[in-house]
Amino acid sequence: MAVRREDSGERPSPRNGPLHPRRWVFGPGSHPCRQASFRPPPARMPDASSPLVQLDALTKTYREGEQDRTVLQEVSLRLERGDFSVLMGRSGAGKSTLLNLISGIDQPTSGRVQIGDTDLTGKSETERTRFRRSHVGFVFQSFNLISTLTVGENVRLPLELAGEPPRATKDRARAMLDRVGLADRADQFPDRLSGGEQQRVAVARALAHEPLLVLADEPTGNLDYDTGQAVLTLLSDLVVDTDTTLLVATHDPEVVPRADRVLHLHGGSLHEEVPEYITSGT
């Protein structure tokens, strides 16, 4: 993840003032947070009969040399509020591409993405960035913590970028770190934490701003089995507690028994599968 500083001043920390929302800028496509200086209006929530996430005939085609390569072909999907869905598929099947389209990081070639009552495909890049920053949380395989920020500052960063007051960001970050069992590591830097601890910080950061939707891209990919299971338990428990919609892209079958729904990407098409533990009644 490419990160650059826009000023030559001292590294921000709890000891020398709040993180300034214009100081940290993420390279294009490398992180959901982008530069902005004010908080967007809250998204309108759908009524009880409407899905939180709605994809209609979503197609994504890339130009490779003189040929077009279609990664996703007329994908349609509904995700309800509070759903825990798993998106399965081999490497290169288009799982990350679909997450990028849902979050508005990328735009579809055709089709529509709607979250709540917000049609993201009708928004500019700046508008999509503002929406994503306030209403979508991300958990990455490689954690994507900023090494020059402390654990607490990493969790605070999305809140600062959204324009929350410094006192509120500190209180919220402290509460989230307490939820993931790392309140005593708030002043440590990420390189002092184990992989599992770093991913727990990433989970805290993803949920700190109380998003409508959390997207997790291979969240256990860099973890051993036991640590991965612990992180999945933490993530699923937190989204249940907050009634947040969770979509996990993975090729790890160990995630499936935790999910409400199992989706599979193959050949550019999306299919829903009924897990064996449901059909067998176990």
CORDA-V568478 format. One record per residue. N is the residue number from 1. RES is the residue in one letter. SS is DSSP state (H for helix, E for strand, C for the rest). PSI is psi in whole degrees, 0 to 359 (* if undefined). Layout:
BEGIN
n: {N/N}
res: {RES/RES}
ss: {SS/SS}
psi: {PSI/PSI}
END
This chain:
BEGIN
n: {1/2/3/4/5/6/7/8/9/10/11/12/13/14/15/16/17/18/19/20/21/22/23/24/25/26/27/28/29/30/31/32/33/34/35/36/37/38/39/40/41/42/43/44/45/46/47/48/49/50/51/52/53/54/55/56/57/58/59/60/61/62/63/64/65/66/67/68/69/70/71/72/73/74/75/76/77/78/79/80/81/82/83/84/85/86/87/88/89/90/91/92/93/94/95/96/97/98/99/100/101/102/103/104/105/106/107/108/109/110/111/112/113/114/115/116/117/118/119/120/121/122/123/124/125/126/127/128/129/130/131/132/133/134/135/136/137/138/139/140/141/142/143/144/145/146/147/148/149/150/151/152/153/154/155/156/157/158/159/160/161/162/163/164/165/166/167/168/169/170/171/172/173/174/175/176/177/178/179/180/181/182/183/184/185/186/187/188/189/190/191/192/193/194/195/196/197/198/199/200/201/202/203/204/205/206/207/208/209/210/211/212/213/214/215/216/217/218/219/220/221/222/223/224/225/226/227/228/229/230/231/232/233/234/235/236/237/238/239/240/241/242/243/244/245/246/247/248/249/250/251/252/253/254/255/256/257/258/259/260/261/262/263/264/265/266/267/268/269/270/271/272/273/274/275/276/277/278/279/280/281/282}
res: {M/A/V/R/R/E/D/S/G/E/R/P/S/P/R/N/G/P/L/H/P/R/R/W/V/F/G/P/G/S/H/P/C/R/Q/A/S/F/R/P/P/P/A/R/M/P/D/A/S/S/P/L/V/Q/L/D/A/L/T/K/T/Y/R/E/G/E/Q/D/R/T/V/L/Q/E/V/S/L/R/L/E/R/G/D/F/S/V/L/M/G/R/S/G/A/G/K/S/T/L/L/N/L/I/S/G/I/D/Q/P/T/S/G/R/V/Q/I/G/D/T/D/L/T/G/K/S/E/T/E/R/T/R/F/R/R/S/H/V/G/F/V/F/Q/S/F/N/L/I/S/T/L/T/V/G/E/N/V/R/L/P/L/E/L/A/G/E/P/P/R/A/T/K/D/R/A/R/A/M/L/D/R/V/G/L/A/D/R/A/D/Q/F/P/D/R/L/S/G/G/E/Q/Q/R/V/A/V/A/R/A/L/A/H/E/P/L/L/V/L/A/D/E/P/T/G/N/L/D/Y/D/T/G/Q/A/V/L/T/L/L/S/D/L/V/V/D/T/D/T/T/L/L/V/A/T/H/D/P/E/V/V/P/R/A/D/R/V/L/H/L/H/G/G/S/L/H/E/E/V/P/E/Y/I/T/S/G/T}
ss: {C/C/E/E/E/C/C/C/C/C/C/C/C/C/C/C/C/C/C/C/C/C/C/E/E/E/C/C/C/C/C/C/C/C/C/C/C/C/C/C/C/C/C/C/C/C/C/C/C/C/C/C/E/E/E/E/E/E/E/E/E/E/E/E/C/C/E/E/E/E/E/E/E/E/E/E/E/E/E/C/C/C/C/E/E/E/E/E/C/C/C/C/C/C/H/H/H/H/H/H/H/H/H/C/C/C/C/C/C/E/E/E/E/E/E/C/C/E/E/H/H/H/C/C/H/H/H/H/H/H/H/H/H/H/H/E/E/E/E/E/C/C/C/C/C/C/C/C/C/E/H/H/H/H/H/H/H/H/H/H/H/C/C/C/C/H/H/H/H/H/H/H/H/H/H/H/H/H/H/C/C/C/H/H/H/C/C/C/E/H/H/H/C/C/H/H/H/H/H/H/H/H/H/H/H/H/H/H/C/C/C/C/E/E/E/E/E/C/C/C/C/C/C/C/H/H/H/H/H/H/H/H/H/H/H/H/H/H/H/H/H/H/C/C/E/E/E/E/E/C/C/C/H/H/H/H/H/H/C/C/E/E/E/E/E/E/C/C/E/E/E/E/E/C/C/H/H/H/H/C/C/C}
psi: {119/127/136/155/139/350/169/16/184/148/126/146/170/342/342/30/171/157/130/132/347/0/331/122/129/141/151/128/359/345/147/338/135/164/135/162/8/161/131/162/151/148/143/132/143/160/175/335/355/145/155/315/132/119/130/113/51/124/136/121/134/147/120/103/241/10/152/137/117/117/319/135/104/55/127/143/146/129/125/159/131/356/142/106/144/132/110/160/152/167/131/3/341/15/311/324/317/318/319/325/318/320/348/6/321/162/142/157/321/164/185/141/123/131/121/232/16/119/102/331/346/7/155/169/319/317/321/322/317/318/313/318/327/336/358/135/149/141/125/158/321/18/313/37/147/119/335/2/147/170/312/320/324/318/327/334/311/327/318/317/331/359/15/146/148/317/318/321/321/316/317/318/318/318/318/320/326/322/326/9/26/25/329/358/13/327/4/159/154/327/354/358/153/169/317/320/320/321/328/322/318/322/316/317/319/328/356/323/16/61/162/327/136/128/124/121/103/56/342/7/330/16/153/171/307/317/320/318/321/320/319/319/315/312/314/321/318/320/329/316/325/2/41/144/133/130/118/120/126/163/11/111/345/342/333/314/344/346/153/327/148/120/145/128/127/128/29/356/152/129/144/135/150/114/151/328/342/315/333/350/14/*}
END
